[in-house]
Amino acid sequence: MSVHVENGVGILTDTTKCIGCRECVAACKRRNHLEADVPRRWSLDDGLSARNWTSIVEKELPNGDPAFIRKQCRHCDEPACASVCPVGALRKDPETGAVVYDGDKCMGCRYCMMACPYGVPRYDWDQSVPYVRKCILCNDHLKAGEKPACTNACPTGATIFGTREELLKVAHKRLEKYPNRYIQHVWGEHEIGGTSVLYISDTDLSFLSYGSKLSDETLPARTKTAMGAVPPVFVGMAGTMTGVYWIIKRRMKNQQHKDVSANHHPEGKSNG
């Protein structure tokens, strides 16, 4: 089910102001208690991982100068990741518009990773029960009246926080005022139905979607017909998988309680 958020919040990143200091990356790791990253030979070369929820990608401008582009979850208005999740582990918060994740529901199928056109969700291979990880826009802090850690940390104002409506006005005002500085486009305004994380830039940002030109049609809407044609047997199989998952998880929790109890009441006292 889609959730349209009136006056949802968002982030606007102006790549022309970014100096590549990576203060946003460090702030994100501190707030979310993310450990140091472990390089993987199969990792995508964009800096994102289960332990890095935002990154800085460096590109070269036509004049040879470097351009620094921050990559993070785009928090789509109609998130494809949430639409394919069979257990509702991903959802769009109706209050803030952030696409949030519930690890207690996740069954590790990784459909969200395949569905995201920006390649954002990452699998946490280092956990005994692996989960998918990604930026959640500091959602709990948003509800407490705070800003995302990344926007607070930016020393140049390259990434700013506000309502999506306000940020679009700021973006278009800059494009109009400095037509020679920017490509005349706001990334995220219309693509795949719009996103809460917006960009303006002096370099083409289509590489963030693997070079694909995204249409304005939402991805859930595009796949609706195909999903409706899936035979009922597969729907039944999904239900069976979900049931098995919950049974296994319940047994794991029961075992954890037994382990804790055993540690507090050790057996094997001496009979003298």
ABEGO torsion letter per residue (X at the ends): XBBBBBGBBBBBBBAAABAGAGAAAAAAAAAAGBBBBBBBAABBBAGBBAABABBBBBBBBAAGBBBBBBBBBAGBABBAAAAABAAGABBBBAAAGBBBBBAAABAGAGAAAAABAAGABBBBAABABBBBBBBAGGAAAAAAGBBBAAAAABAAGABBBEBAAAAAAAAAAAAAABAAABBBBBBGAABGGEBABBBBBABBAAAAAGGBBBBABBAAAAAAAAAAABBAAAAAAAAAAAAAAAAAAAAAAAAAAAAAAAAABBBGBBAX
